[in-house]
Amino acid sequence: MKRFLLVTAVVMLGAMSLSAAEYMIGADLSFLKYAEDRGTVFKEGNEPRSGLQIFKDHGYNWVRLRLFHSPTQLPNNLDYTIALATQAKAMGFKFLLNFHYSDTWADPAKQYIPRAWEGKSHQELVQAVYEYTRYTITAMAKADVLPQMVQIGNEISNGMLWPDGQLPQNWDNLADLLKAGIKGVEDGSAGQTRPKIMIHIDKGGDKAATKAFFDKLHSYGIEYDVIGQSYYPWWHGTLLDLRENLIFMANEYDKDIILVEVAYCWRPTEYRNKPAPFPESPEGQRDFLDEVHRLVLSAPNNRGKGLFWWEPAVAPGPLRNRGFFDDSGNALPVIMVFDRFTRR
């Protein structure tokens, strides 16, 4: 079976004439600098190495970095993000910027307005989104780390900046906010190549919900370039569900598609009380990524453009269960999935 999947993936890769530079092999490394600055050591073969270098050596060509407005507990403010983006660019990585438009985590269950924007009217929020986005992109351009791609909001299936842009009741408001963010990217990058715009939801294995969201989004004439999806199988459906949705999105919307958040655990975590699609083991984690990669490659019309693992390099703690390093900091087998596609 493993040999069959390998041959199938290689044939598809050749048939679509995808080079490593065109296909996004990405990792959300938003916590990497924070971990290393505080003494976390990442290793390969028990040899300490730079986390970024480990990923680079295994074919990774993009980093995704989240940005919070004014975080108090988390590190991902503008200065931190520019510093990490600078390190990544120096090593040849491209950069996807992930605006949360919040001081903390924004996802389908919560989209908190930044404290600095509390009490603003809808029109004031629209202006704040525009000015903040433009300022951020301008600052990154001045620092010579203008991202190649920007997502306007994080997992916005239920809207963002609640309650003003909460769905389903406030689609008009959400459309205004998204257009303001996109305009901010355009104006902030004036004179340089405008980053591609991603709209990111969390419905990787849900065709019906994806259709409902993007059909409505398109009715507002929102101009964007890339569909971003999250896919965690314990939340977002089976691999067949993912396959069906990839086929649907590629044929229906004629947009590039990126699985911008993917993860699987290397030890029992999410599947302790139900059967798992793959063992929660180092080998199962590797096989999961290999299979998801194969499905992205097989999306119709060459619309599957890549995937990002969510937070593979973190300090010891619960998030490490989904990461690429064991408790001693050594890289797990999953780090090698893309070697055969990127090495000559």
C-alpha positions in Angstrom: 0.0 0.0 0.0 2.8 2.5 0.9 4.5 1.7 -2.4 1.3 2.3 -4.3 0.7 5.7 -2.6 4.3 6.7 -3.3 4.0 5.8 -7.0 0.7 7.4 -7.3 1.9 10.7 -5.8 5.1 10.7 -7.9 3.1 10.2 -11.1 0.6 12.9 -10.2 3.5 15.3 -9.3 5.2 14.7 -12.6 2.0 14.9 -14.7 1.1 18.3 -13.3 4.6 19.7 -13.8 4.8 21.0 -10.2 8.2 22.1 -9.1 9.1 22.5 -5.4 9.1 26.2 -5.9 5.5 26.2 -7.1 4.1 23.8 -4.5 3.8 25.3 -1.0 5.4 23.0 1.6 4.6 25.0 4.7 4.7 25.2 8.4 3.1 27.5 10.8 6.1 28.4 12.9 4.6 31.2 14.9 5.9 29.9 18.2 9.4 28.8 17.0 11.3 31.9 17.9 9.5 32.2 21.2 10.5 28.6 22.1 14.1 28.9 21.0 14.6 32.2 22.8 13.5 30.5 26.0 15.9 27.6 25.7 14.0 25.0 23.7 16.4 23.0 21.6 15.4 21.2 18.4 17.4 18.3 17.2 17.8 15.9 14.3 19.6 12.7 14.9 20.3 14.0 18.5 22.3 16.9 17.1 21.0 20.4 18.1 20.1 22.5 15.1 18.2 25.7 14.2 14.5 24.9 13.9 14.3 26.8 10.7 17.2 25.0 9.2 15.7 21.6 10.0 12.6 22.5 8.0 14.6 24.0 5.2 16.7 20.9 4.9 13.5 18.8 4.4 12.0 20.8 1.6 9.9 23.3 3.4 9.7 26.6 1.5 7.0 28.6 3.2 6.3 29.8 6.8 3.0 31.0 8.1 3.1 33.5 11.0 0.1 34.7 13.0 -0.3 38.3 14.1 -2.2 39.5 17.1 -3.1 43.2 17.6 -1.9 43.8 21.1 -1.3 40.5 22.9 -0.6 40.4 26.6 0.1 36.6 27.1 1.3 35.5 23.6 4.4 36.7 21.7 2.9 37.3 18.3 2.9 41.0 18.0 4.2 43.1 15.1 7.9 43.4 16.3 8.1 39.6 17.0 6.5 38.7 13.7 8.9 40.9 11.7 11.9 39.5 13.5 10.9 35.9 12.8 9.9 36.8 9.2 13.4 38.3 8.8 15.1 35.1 10.0 12.9 33.0 7.6 13.5 35.2 4.6 17.2 35.2 5.1 17.0 31.4 4.7 14.9 31.6 1.5 11.4 30.9 2.9 8.4 32.7 1.6 5.9 34.1 4.1 2.2 33.9 4.7 0.9 36.5 7.2 -2.1 35.4 9.2 -4.1 38.4 10.6 -6.2 37.4 13.6 -7.7 40.9 14.2 -7.7 40.1 17.9 -5.4 40.3 20.9 -5.7 36.5 21.3 -6.8 33.4 19.4 -9.5 33.9 16.8 -11.3 30.8 15.6 -14.9 29.6 14.9 -15.7 29.6 18.6 -14.4 33.1 19.4 -13.5 36.2 17.5 -12.8 38.8 20.2 -12.4 42.5 19.1 -9.0 44.0 20.1 -9.3 46.0 23.3 -8.2 49.1 21.4 -11.3 48.8 19.2 -13.9 48.1 21.8 -16.9 50.3 21.7 -16.4 51.4 18.1 -19.3 51.6 15.6 -19.3 49.5 12.5 -17.9 52.2 10.3 -15.2 52.9 12.9 -14.3 49.2 13.0 -14.1 49.2 9.2 -11.7 52.1 9.3 -9.7 50.6 12.1 -9.3 47.3 10.1 -8.1 49.3 7.0 -5.7 51.5 8.9 -4.2 48.7 11.0 -3.8 46.4 8.0 -2.2 49.1 5.9 0.1 50.1 8.8 1.2 46.5 9.3 1.9 45.8 5.6 3.7 49.1 5.3 5.9 48.3 8.3 6.7 44.9 6.9 7.6 46.3 3.5 9.9 48.8 5.1 11.6 45.9 7.0 12.0 44.1 3.7 9.7 41.2 4.8 6.6 42.0 2.7 4.6 38.7 2.8 3.9 36.9 -0.5 0.4 36.0 0.8 -1.9 37.5 3.5 -5.0 35.9 5.1 -7.7 38.4 6.2 -8.9 36.8 9.4 -8.4 33.3 10.8 -10.9 30.5 10.4 -13.7 33.0 9.7 -16.5 30.5 9.1 -18.6 32.3 11.7 -17.3 35.7 10.9 -14.8 37.9 12.7 -14.7 40.9 15.1 -17.8 39.7 17.0 -20.5 40.8 17.4 -20.1 43.3 14.5 -19.0 40.8 11.9 -20.6 37.7 13.4 -22.3 35.2 11.1 -24.9 34.4 9.9 -26.7 37.6 11.0 -24.1 40.1 9.9 -22.9 39.2 6.5 -23.1 42.8 5.3 -20.8 43.9 8.1 -18.3 41.0 7.5 -18.1 41.9 3.8 -17.2 45.5 4.7 -14.5 44.3 7.1 -13.0 41.9 4.6 -12.9 44.6 1.9 -11.3 47.0 4.3 -8.6 44.4 5.1 -7.9 43.7 1.5 -7.7 47.4 0.7 -5.3 47.8 3.5 -3.0 45.1 2.0 -3.2 46.8 -1.4 -2.4 50.3 -0.1 0.3 49.1 2.3 2.2 47.3 -0.4 1.9 50.2 -2.9 4.8 50.2 -5.3 5.6 46.5 -4.7 3.9 43.3 -5.8 0.7 43.0 -3.8 0.5 39.9 -1.7 -2.0 37.3 -2.7 -5.2 37.4 -0.6 -6.4 34.3 1.2 -9.9 33.7 2.8 -9.5 31.0 5.4 -12.3 28.9 6.9 -12.3 25.6 8.9 -14.4 23.3 6.7 -11.8 21.1 5.0 -14.0 18.0 5.0 -17.4 19.8 4.8 -18.5 20.4 1.2 -22.0 21.8 2.1 -20.6 24.3 4.6 -17.9 25.4 2.2 -20.4 25.9 -0.5 -22.7 27.9 1.7 -19.9 30.2 2.9 -18.2 30.9 -0.4 -21.4 31.2 -2.4 -22.4 34.0 0.0 -19.0 35.5 0.0 -19.0 35.8 -3.8 -22.3 37.5 -3.8 -20.6 40.5 -2.2 -18.0 40.8 -4.9 -15.1 40.3 -2.5 -11.8 39.9 -4.5 -9.4 37.3 -3.2 -7.0 34.8 -4.7 -6.8 31.7 -2.6 -9.1 29.5 -0.6 -7.6 28.5 2.7 -9.0 25.5 4.7 -8.2 23.9 8.0 -8.2 20.1 8.2 -7.9 18.3 11.5 -9.7 14.9 11.0 -11.1 14.7 14.5 -13.0 17.9 13.8 -13.3 18.2 10.0 -14.3 14.8 8.6 -12.8 11.8 6.9 -10.1 11.7 4.2 -12.9 10.9 1.7 -14.8 14.0 2.9 -11.6 16.1 2.3 -11.2 14.6 -1.1 -14.8 15.4 -2.1 -14.4 19.0 -0.9 -11.1 19.5 -2.7 -12.7 18.3 -6.0 -15.8 20.5 -5.4 -13.8 23.7 -4.6 -11.4 23.2 -7.6 -14.3 22.7 -10.0 -16.7 25.2 -8.5 -14.6 28.3 -7.7 -11.6 28.0 -10.0 -9.4 29.3 -7.2 -6.1 28.0 -5.8 -6.6 25.9 -2.6 -4.3 25.5 0.3 -4.8 23.4 3.4 -3.4 26.1 5.6 -3.8 24.2 8.9 -3.2 20.5 9.1 -2.0 18.4 12.1 -2.1 14.9 13.5 -0.7 13.6 16.9 2.3 11.3 17.2 1.0 9.9 20.5 -2.5 9.1 21.7 -4.4 12.3 22.2 -7.5 12.9 20.1 -8.4 9.2 19.5 -8.3 7.7 22.9 -12.0 6.8 23.0 -12.7 6.1 19.3 -11.0 4.5 16.3 -8.4 6.5 14.5 -7.9 6.8 10.8 -4.1 6.3 11.4 -2.4 5.2 14.6 -1.5 8.1 16.8 2.2 7.2 16.6 5.2 8.6 14.9 4.6 6.4 11.9 0.9 7.1 11.8 1.6 10.8 11.9 4.0 10.5 9.0 1.5 8.4 7.0 -1.3 10.9 7.7 0.7 13.8 6.2 1.8 11.7 3.2 -1.9 10.8 2.5 -3.2 14.4 2.9 -0.4 15.6 0.6 -1.4 13.1 -2.0 -5.0 14.4 -1.9 -3.9 18.0 -2.3 -1.8 17.0 -5.3 -4.8 15.3 -6.9 -7.2 18.2 -6.7 -8.6 18.9 -10.2 -7.2 21.6 -12.6 -3.9 21.8 -10.6 -5.7 23.9 -8.0 -4.2 22.1 -4.9 -1.3 24.4 -4.2 0.1 23.1 -0.9 -0.4 22.6 2.8 0.9 24.0 6.1 1.4 22.0 9.3 0.1 23.8 12.3 2.8 24.5 14.9 5.2 21.7 14.4 8.0 23.4 16.5 6.9 24.4 20.0 8.2 24.2 23.6 7.4 21.1 25.7 3.7 21.0 26.5 0.3 19.8 25.1 0.9 21.3 21.7 4.0 19.2 21.2 1.6 16.1 20.8 0.9 17.5 17.3 4.4 18.6 16.6 7.4 17.3 14.7 9.6 16.7 17.7 9.5 14.2 20.5 9.9 15.0 24.2 13.7 15.1 23.9 13.5 17.6 21.0 14.4 15.1 18.3 12.7 15.3 14.9 10.1 12.6 14.2 9.7 10.6 11.0 7.1 13.1 9.7 9.8 15.6 9.0 10.9 13.4 6.0 7.6 13.2 4.1 8.7 15.8 1.4 12.3 14.6 1.0 11.6 12.5 -2.0 9.7 15.3 -3.7 12.3 18.0 -3.2 15.7 16.3 -3.2 17.7 15.7 -6.4 
